[in-house]
């Protein structure tokens, strides 16, 4: 059955949106737990809010995820370039597509970290990752 054939005033259900923020600084080169997401959460958006771009020599990235690799939700987001390292930006191509709008099967710790290459940075950040999510009921999924 096509989803559009069942759209009416009652379906899809209205979902409340929640937000979690994770602060990442230049010295966070070892993954740390920055937030927890509950069972049945569905990530609907990822944004990065940066105060200042990193001055690392070659690359500077941040990531978040469900393991200490910290790349399952947001992978190698560039914080060296002023266009993405400063201001309020959607995660764009750094958001891992399979993580978006997929229901979590259990409570999840969200890890975060900063990585750089080349000459070490002396300035930049902090960066805040904003995770937008909804929680659907058991046996339900989000209507896309």
matplotlib code that plots the C-alpha trace (Angstrom):
import matplotlib.pyplot as plt

x = [0.0, 1.4, 1.9, 0.0, -3.1, -3.5, -2.6, -5.4, -5.9, -4.9, -2.1, 0.8, 0.8, 2.1, 5.5, 7.1, 10.7, 13.5, 17.0, 20.3, 23.5, 27.1, 29.9, 33.2, 36.5, 39.9, 41.3, 38.6, 40.8, 39.6, 36.0, 33.7, 30.1, 28.3, 24.7, 22.3, 19.4, 16.4, 15.1, 12.7, 14.4, 14.5, 17.2, 15.6, 18.3, 21.9, 23.4, 26.8, 27.1, 30.7, 32.3, 35.5, 37.1, 40.1, 43.5, 44.9, 47.5, 45.8, 42.4, 40.1, 37.0, 34.4, 32.2, 29.5, 28.2, 27.2, 30.7, 34.1, 34.8, 32.3, 31.4, 28.1, 25.9, 28.1, 31.4, 34.4, 32.5, 34.9, 35.5, 38.6, 36.8, 35.1, 32.0, 31.3, 33.4, 31.6, 28.0, 24.9, 25.1, 23.2, 25.4, 24.8, 26.9, 28.7, 25.4, 25.4, 22.3, 21.5, 21.4, 18.8, 15.1, 16.1, 14.5, 17.0, 16.3, 17.7, 19.1, 22.3, 25.3, 26.4, 30.2, 31.9, 35.4, 37.7, 40.5, 43.1, 46.1, 49.1, 50.3, 48.4, 45.8, 46.1, 42.7, 39.2, 35.9, 34.1, 31.5, 28.1, 26.4, 22.6, 20.8, 17.1, 15.0, 11.5, 10.5, 8.0, 6.0, 6.7, 5.6, 5.5, 7.9, 8.2, 6.3, 8.6]
y = [0.0, 3.4, 5.7, 8.5, 6.4, 6.5, 10.2, 12.1, 14.4, 11.6, 9.9, 10.2, 10.9, 14.2, 13.7, 15.8, 16.8, 16.7, 18.0, 17.1, 19.1, 17.8, 20.3, 19.3, 21.1, 20.8, 18.7, 16.0, 13.8, 10.7, 9.8, 10.6, 10.0, 13.3, 12.3, 9.4, 8.7, 6.6, 3.3, 4.0, 7.4, 8.4, 10.9, 13.5, 16.2, 16.9, 20.4, 21.9, 25.2, 26.5, 29.5, 29.6, 27.4, 25.3, 26.4, 22.9, 22.5, 20.1, 18.9, 19.3, 17.2, 16.2, 13.1, 11.5, 7.9, 4.9, 3.6, 5.1, 5.4, 8.3, 8.3, 6.3, 9.4, 12.3, 11.4, 13.6, 16.9, 19.7, 22.3, 23.8, 25.6, 28.8, 28.0, 24.9, 25.4, 28.6, 29.5, 27.3, 24.6, 21.4, 18.3, 17.8, 15.1, 14.4, 13.0, 9.2, 8.5, 5.1, 6.8, 9.2, 8.3, 4.8, 3.7, 2.8, -0.6, 0.2, 3.1, 4.4, 6.3, 8.9, 9.3, 12.4, 13.4, 15.9, 14.8, 16.8, 16.2, 18.3, 21.0, 20.9, 23.5, 26.4, 27.9, 27.1, 25.8, 25.0, 23.2, 22.0, 19.2, 19.5, 16.2, 16.4, 13.3, 12.0, 9.0, 6.6, 4.0, 0.3, -1.4, 2.0, 3.7, 7.2, 8.2, 9.7]
z = [0.0, -1.0, 2.0, 0.2, 0.0, 3.8, 4.5, 6.3, 9.2, 11.7, 9.8, 9.7, 13.5, 14.7, 16.3, 19.0, 18.1, 20.7, 20.6, 22.2, 22.0, 22.2, 22.7, 21.0, 21.5, 19.8, 22.6, 22.3, 20.2, 22.1, 21.7, 24.7, 25.4, 24.8, 24.9, 25.1, 22.8, 24.0, 22.5, 19.6, 18.8, 15.1, 14.2, 11.9, 11.7, 12.4, 12.6, 13.5, 15.3, 15.3, 17.0, 15.0, 12.3, 13.3, 12.3, 12.0, 9.3, 6.8, 8.0, 11.0, 11.4, 14.0, 14.1, 16.3, 16.4, 18.4, 19.0, 19.9, 16.2, 16.4, 12.7, 12.4, 12.5, 11.4, 9.6, 9.0, 9.2, 8.1, 10.8, 9.2, 6.4, 7.5, 5.5, 7.6, 10.8, 11.7, 12.2, 12.0, 9.3, 8.4, 8.4, 4.7, 3.1, 6.4, 7.8, 7.4, 5.4, 7.0, 10.4, 9.4, 10.0, 11.2, 14.5, 17.3, 18.8, 22.2, 24.3, 22.6, 23.9, 21.4, 21.1, 19.8, 18.8, 17.0, 14.6, 12.8, 10.5, 9.6, 12.0, 15.3, 15.8, 18.3, 17.8, 16.7, 18.1, 20.1, 17.9, 19.0, 17.3, 17.5, 17.1, 16.3, 16.9, 17.6, 19.6, 18.0, 19.9, 19.9, 16.7, 14.9, 12.6, 11.4, 8.3, 5.7]

ax = plt.figure().add_subplot(projection="3d")
ax.plot(x, y, z, "-o")
ax.set_aspect("equal")
plt.show()
